[in-house]
Amino acid sequence: MDNRSVINAFVCGKSAKSSNGNLKSFGNRLVSYYTTIAQRLDNGTIVLNRTKYSVSTSKIQTWTKGAFFGKRNVVEVTNVPLGATDLQKYVE
């Protein structure tokens, strides 16, 4: 699966894995390498991690943000360290 397909699976609440295995959608999280890029909270809020890491991760973050364009309950967070698994604690 390509990265955009994995992102679309996350938007639909499905599990998926990229062909290179670096992007995964499972449960309530979209994970690039070992860092959560997006997370669906129990209250329906989508948290998008917009911290800058690498060029490839920035593309994934931009595509993910675009997939949720115009949706309500989307929150962006920054200053998330590499390897973070839970984005909820970064929501103000």
Secondary structure, DSSP 8 states (H G I E B T S, - for coil): --HHHHHHHHHTT--EE-TTSSEEEETTEEEETTEEEEEE-TTS-EEEE-----HHHHHHHHHHHHHTTT-SSEEEE----TT----GGG--
